[in-house]
């Protein structure tokens, strides 16, 4: 029995020694059996589709399906997918099932910007500019702004990293405040900003515009507007005024129709 045990132990040792070599050789000869694309929250946003990513992979000229796994340049494919500025995360890897996996996570836009010269684009939660290149338009707060937008230079950049987008940063902060306020989020969805940084709001209710002025102390200004809406508008009537001006500290000045 002792001899048999020694023989079995020896055979097991040899098997364990050769296993990595066998797996390595088998892996190097394995071929890719297909491509699996996963886009997080694809039902919520459609900035980048599975077809977009597949077409981007094909455009590299790199054949994936049927090619040895060891010969597929994953970093090159991943770099191509990352060229989509609408994606916050883009990863390309091979799985044990011998398939090429692409995982992508889209950016979360918070506002749409319509520039007077050159563009229609989005800004995401982190302040990154995303060019609008297809027909898909989510329901967002819209900012019309007097500025020049160079799509080639600005797409993918963060608005906090350049002095040229200083007004966009101010508008971005204001929109985020509006989005987080239960009343203003429902009442205001359109804004305009002049080149000198003065903002006008367009409420849903009533037939008037609100001159906010510069975004300094916007919380205090909007608090004054809320008091005016609650106390004065029900008495005066929502269609009585053409303009409600709150840019002056502690004042609400109205222009009648």
N, C-alpha and C positions, 0 to 999 in steps of 0.2 A: 504493500500500500504506500509505503514511504516513497518508493521509486515512482509510482504512478503520480503521486502528488507533486513530486519534483518535476516530472515531465509536463504536467498540466500547468504548473507555475511558470515553467520556461516558455511554453507555448503562449500563455497569456502575456508574458513580458514582451515576447517578439511581436504579438499582435498590437499591443499598446504602442510599441516603438514604430511600427509601420503605419499605424492609422493616420497620423498627421501627414505622412508622405502621400498616402492614398487620397486623403481629402484634398490636399493641395493640388495634386495632379488632376483630380476630378474637377475641382473648382476652376482650374486654368483652362480646361477643355470645355467647360459649360458655356452654353450660348444663351443669350437673352431671349426670353419667350414672349415679350410684350412690354407695353408701357401702361402704367396706371397713374392717372392724374387726379389729385385730390386738392380741391380749392375750398378752404375754410369759409363758412358763411356764404357759400355761392348762391344760396336762395335769397340772401339779403342784398347783395350787391353783384353787379355784373360788369364790372370794369374790365376784367380779364376773364375770358371763357376757356374751357378745356380746348376748344378748337384753336383759340389764339396761341395757347402754349404748344399744342401739337404742331401747328404750322411753324412756330418759331424753332422747334427742334428740327423739323424737316429742312428748314432754311439753312441750317448749318452744314447740310450735306453729309452729316454723319449718320450712317445706317446703324440702327439700334437692334431691332428684332432680327434674330438670326446671326448676330455677331457675337464672337466670344466675349464673355463678360470682362475678361482681363484686358481686352483691346478697346473698350468703350471709354472715351475721355470724359469722365463724369464732371470734372471741374469746368471743362469747356461748355458742356451742356448747361450746367448750373449758372455759369456766367451769362449765358444767353437768356435764360429765364429771368434772371435778376435785372435784365435790361428793362423790364416792365416797371416803370416808376410807380405804377398803381399797386404794386405788391410790397408789403412790409417784410414778408419772409418768403424766401424761395430756396428750397432744398432739393437736391437730386441725389438719389442713392440706389444701390442694388439691394434687393432683399433675398432671403433664403429661397424664395420661390422662383428665383432667376428672372425677375421682372424689374424693369427700370421704374422707380417710383419718383414722381414729382409732387412735392407738397408745397402749396402756396397759400399765403394768408394775405388777403387784400387789406388795403388801408381803409380806415374809417373816416369818411369825409364829414365835416361839420358845416361847411358853407360853400356856396357856389359864387364865383366872382365873374362878373361881366365887365371887362376893362373897356374903356372908351377907345383905346387904340391897341388892337391886336389880339384880343383873346377872350375866351370863355373857359374857365378852369375851376378846379376844386382845391380846397385846402383841407388837409386831414387833421385829425386830433392832435398830431405832433407839430403841426405848422408846415407840413411838406406840401408843395405845390404839385398838383396832378393835372395834366392837360386833359381836357375833354376831347376824346378822339372818336367817340362813337355816339350813337343816338341815345344811349342809356343816360337818364338824368334822374337821380334820386330826389326825393322831396326834401329840400334843404332851404335854409335861409339864403336869400339872394342879396348880394352886395353889388351895386353898380358903382364903379369907381373911376374917377378921372385919372388914368395912368396909362403908361405904355407898357405892354406886356410882350416880351420877347420869348416865345415858346422854347426855342432852342437853348437859350441861356438859363431860363428860369425853371423849366420842368425838372422836378426832382429836388430842387433846392428847398431849404428851410427858410421861411420868412424871417426868422429870428437872426439869421446869419448875415444880413445885408442891410445897409442903410437905405438902399433904394426901395425897400419894402416896409419902411417904418410905418406908413399909414395903414398898410395891411395888418401889421401887428396890432395896432390900436383897434382896428375894426374886428380883428379876430378875437381879442379880449372882450369886446362889447358883445359880439355874437355869442360867445360862450356863456356870458352872464345871462343873456336873454334866453338861451337854451335851457339854462338851469333854473329859470324862474317860471313857476307854473302859470302865472298870468301873462307875462310878456311873451313866453314861448307860443302861447295860443293866439295872442293878439297881433304880434308883429312878425312878419316873415320876409319883409323886403326893406332894404336900406340903401341909401346912396351916400357917397362920400366925395367931396370936392377935392381938388388938388391940394388945398391948404388944410385938409383934414377935418372939415366941417361935415357933420352927419345929419341927414334927414331920414326920419322913419316914416313908413307907410303902414298905419294900423289897419286891421280888418274891419273894425267897427267905426262907423261914422264916415264922413266924406271929407277928410282933412289930412294934412301932413303934419308931422311933428319935427320942429327944428331943434335938434339936440345941441348943435354947435360942435365944438371940440369935445373929445371924449374924456377930458378931465372931469372928475367928479360925476361920471355918468350914473353911478348908483344913486347919489343924492338927487340928481335931476329927474331920474325915473321915479324915485319915491314921491317927489313933488307932483309929477304927472299923474301918478296913481291916486293921490289925494284929490287932485282936480277932477279926474274921471269919476271918482266915487261921489264927490259932493256937488260939483258944479254941472257936469254934463247932463245928469238926469233932469235938472231943472231947466238949463238953457236949451237942451236938445242936441243930439249928436251931429246933426247936419247944419248947425248954426254957424260954425266957424270954418274958415278955409285953411287957416294956419294956426297951430298952437306952438308958441315959441317958449322953450324951457332952457335956452342956453344961458340966460342970466341967473346968477346965483340967487336962490330963494324966490324966484319970480316965475309966473306963468302969464305970458302975454299972448292975447288972442287977436286974430284978424277975422272980422266978419266977412261973410259973403257979399 
